Amino acid sequence: MDPCPFVRLLVGNLAVKLPVSPKPSLSRVHPSSSPCHCKIKLKGFPDQVAAAPLIQVAEDRDLNPEGNKSLAACFSLNKTLLDKINAKGSSNFLLKIKVYADPDGNSCGLASGKLLGKITIPLDLRGAESRPFVFHNGWVAIGDDKSKKKGSSAQLYLSVRAEPDPRFVFQFGGEPECSPQVFQVQGSVKQAVFTCKFGFRNSSDRNLLSRSSMAERSTSRKWLSSFKAKNDQYSKERKGWSVTIHDLSGSPVAMASMVTPYVPSPGSNRVSRSNPGGWLILRPGGGTWKPWGRLETWREPCGSDAVGYKFDLFHDDIASTATTSTVASSTVSTKQGGTFTIDTTTNVQTPINTPDGSCDFGSLSRPGSRPGSGSGSDFGFGFLHHSLNGGFVMSSTVEGEDKCSKPEVEVGVRHVTCTEDAAAFVALAAAVDLSMDACQPFSGKLRKELRQQGQNFVV
């Protein structure tokens, strides 16, 4: 099936210019010392807050900002939302920005401090699914009296741009530990594309990367009947979990394997950041599995109901080397859930030139991509690393504890050229979802699908 249309709305290049005053203001806001920040609002999305550097210039001098050439906020709109917005008209869909100055320098991110001004930008997104639009790129007055001559009131520099961002969407038919099918979704149409097999690695498969065959090993095992332990020993560690993604022909096309056990830190019942559990995301090649990425997860300290994560990409297919790049690092609430996201736009400052204007933040979608053979063997396993020049890569939904989780995975079209590409992201999504269970406090009991018979036996 074809990918689903998405549009990304990007706001960036923020800077604030205040008229130079020879005397300090009674409000304590002065260009030479006061940091600024912006609260960016779009209906239906959480507010986003970003810093905006001050530019000190003479009143009669015009100057483009040289400082904050980066992304400030990003909003992703799917086809359903776009149709709803376009039906109501652009006058009803507004980007609102409030600009604050913080004389004390400690309220950025709290949307507090002295309000310098605000602006509203109408967004007409008709046609944005097929071509980029620049809604604003330059200075705009934000002071209370915008009728004053140019340069005599507070001004905000910003760029607002929309870009097409088509994505493949995949939906797990059930929880990953229940070995569900995985469907590609387009609107109301679903089509099975993968099967997901959950299991436990056995002791003979400890050195996963040395396997010379892709043949699936049986998950059944003979446990030492004489080895007996008390029930309270069953929860001392969680290890050996694996998820194998198969295409519809039954061939394995990706795998997520827990290679670092989840164990409680000394004196607690939590997996700590200093000793996280770890997964390898693997792709097939040359009759064996080759590492593509490494996911580490942990439980945030007491008082924070969240699971932290970090995802690294290998620059080659050797897991023992230190040549990796961290492409995602954040937290997910264990109560409300959230989204695991790889989006590198915030770290890219590649100039973008279009007939309608220019933007310095983020790298947008580039036409053209290398064709894949479908085998994965001629594509290379550093493919994502070499194409991460900014932009959306993937996202996966994560449910909170005690909730049925059927991850929905979105993958940027330019990152998928063959089946194995898509399967690697699906395997990563399964590992993220299972990590929420692996990071549960060890005082509790896992659901039966995650408890192997004789779990106390070290594998």
C-alpha positions, -999 to +999 in steps of 0.1 A: +000+000+000+010+036-004+022+057+025-001+079+045+000+116+039+013+137+068+023+174+071+048+187+096+045+223+108+079+237+118+086+268+138+121+281+142+148+307+139+135+326+170+151+358+181+138+389+199+148+425+193+140+452+218+146+489+213+178+501+230+171+523+259+198+545+276+181+539+309+171+506+326+134+499+323+113+501+354+101+466+345+137+454+347+136+441+311+167+452+293+182+438+260+216+434+274+207+410+302+172+395+299+167+361+283+134+355+264+113+325+256+082+318+236+052+297+243+040+282+210+003+271+209-015+251+182-051+238+189-052+201+196-015+199+205+004+204+238+020+238+242+057+239+233+082+263+249+115+274+233+143+299+241+146+330+220+179+349+221+179+387+224+196+408+197+208+442+208+209+467+179+204+504+174+168+515+167+175+526+131+193+494+121+178+464+106+195+431+112+187+394+106+193+371+136+226+353+136+220+333+168+192+307+172+190+291+138+173+260+151+139+244+154+117+257+182+086+236+178+073+208+155+037+196+150+027+165+129-007+165+113-022+134+098-047+131+070-078+130+092-067+162+110-058+179+078-092+172+062-109+186+094-088+218+093-093+224+056-130+219+059-132+247+085-110+271+067-076+286+075-091+315+095-100+289+122-066+273+124-041+296+141-006+294+154-003+315+185+030+326+201+035+345+233+069+361+240+082+365+275+112+382+290+127+368+322+146+394+341+158+368+366+168+343+340+151+313+356+117+309+342+124+297+306+102+266+300+076+278+325+060+304+302+062+330+330+080+363+334+071+396+317+049+392+287+064+413+259+038+406+233+020+380+212+013+372+176-012+350+157-004+335+123-033+319+102-024+286+086-038+277+052-028+241+048-046+233+016-021+216-007+005+212+020+004+174+015+022+178-018+044+209-016+061+230+011+047+263+023+063+292+041+038+311+062+063+336+077+100+343+075+112+375+091+106+401+118+071+409+132+062+435+158+049+421+191+047+451+214+016+467+228+017+495+202+024+479+169+015+511+151+048+528+161+075+533+136+097+504+127+123+495+154+105+514+182+087+484+196+096+448+205+100+425+175+101+387+170+120+370+142+107+336+133+101+312+104+070+291+101+069+264+074+048+234+065+063+204+046+049+172+032+061+142+054+045+110+041+049+080+064+043+043+064+020+034+093+021-001+110-002-014+137+004-044+160-026-066+161-020-073+198+006-069+225+041-079+213+045-106+239+014-123+224+031-128+190+006-108+170+004-100+133+015-065+122-006-046+098+001-018+074-025+009+078-039+034+053-070+052+065-095+025+073-077-002+053-054-027+070-032-053+054-011-079+072+026-074+063+045-091+092+041-116+119+057-111+153+071-140+173+079-135+210+102-160+228+130-166+252+166-170+241+181-202+255+216-207+269+230-221+237+221-189+220+239-166+244+263-154+217+237-142+194+260-125+169+280-157+163+252-176+148+259-189+114+224-198+105+191-179+104+171-209+113+147-203+142+155-222+173+128-239+193+117-220+224+109-252+241+136-264+265+143-291+291+148-276+325+168-293+352+141-309+373+164-311+402+170-273+402+144-259+426+141-224+440+117-204+459+091-182+442+107-150+454+138-158+434+118-157+401+118-119+399+155-113+405+162-107+368+145-104+335+165-117+306+165-135+273+134-120+258+134-117+220+110-107+193+115-119+157+097-102+128+088-124+099+075-114+065+045-131+050+066-158+035+079-168+069+114-155+065+128-136+095+135-100+085+144-083+118+149-091+155+149-074+189+169-094+214+174-085+251+212-089+255+216-071+289+194-084+317+171-062+337+182-064+373+173-043+403+200-019+416+214-028+450+190-019+478+161-012+455+135-030+433+141-008+403+163-009+372+186+021+376+200+043+349+235+034+360+228-003+351+201-003+324+187-032+305+196-034+269+184-047+235+200-052+202+180-045+171+193-069+144+189-073+106+197-103+085+227-104+063+251-130+050+233-158+066+235-143+101+221-115+122+239-082+122+234-054+147+217-022+136+209-004+168+210-007+206+182+003+230+188+009+267+160+015+291+157+021+329+133+032+355+137+069+365+145+076+402+118+073+429+093+101+426+093+100+388+068+076+373+087+073+340+109+049+320+140+065+305+154+053+272+184+059+248+187+045+213+220+043+195+227+034+159+258+014+149+280+029+122+289-006+111+276-041+118+299-049+147+282-046+180+315-047+200+328-015+185+321+019+201+311+036+168+276+045+176+254+076+174+227+084+199+196+094+179+169+093+206+170+099+244+140+108+265+114+094+290+079+078+288+053+081+315+045+047+331+010+059+339-002+079+308+022+063+283+035+084+255+055+082+223+090+069+214+103+092+187+134+095+165+133+130+151+166+148+145+153+180+131+162+199+163+199+193+158+202+203+122+208+238+107+209+231+070+196+261+050+165+254+030+158+275-001+124+276-018+107+299-042+085+312-013+113+320+011+141+304+031+144+287+064+176+278+083+160+253+108+159+216+101+166+196+070+135+188+050+127+158+029+150+153-001+137+138-033+152+105-044+165+075-025+185+044-031+164+015-043+166-016-022+166-052-034+144-064-007+172-087+006+189-061+028+223-075+019+232-049-006+219-019+013+242-018+043+234-016+080+244+020+086+216+032+062+198+052+088+229+068+102+239+081+068+205+096+060+199+113+094+204+148+081+174+160+100+137+154+099+112+128+112+125+092+113+100+072+132+076+071+162+058+044+182+030+047+207+035+033+242+007+026+266+009+030+304+012+001+329-018-022+331-031-011+297-034-032+266-007-021+242-009-024+205+019-001+193+012+021+162+044+028+143+050+056+119+081+056+097+092+083+073+091+072+037+126+082+029+139+057+055+122+027+039+136+012+007+130-025+014+112-049+037+140-052+061+141-014+067+105-013+078+109-045+098+138-030+118+116-002+130+088-026+139+113-047+159+125-015+177+089-006+185+083-040+200+115-037+222+103-003+234+069-016+244+084-047+261+108-024+280+079-009+298+072-043+313+109-051+319+113-019+339+084-025+362+094-027+399+106-061+409+082-061+438+054-069+413+048-099+391+049-099+354+021-112+332+022-149+324+034-143+288+066-128+301+073-154+327+092-184+313+088-218+330+116-222+356+124-185+353+149-188+382+172-209+359+199-186+346+201-186+308 
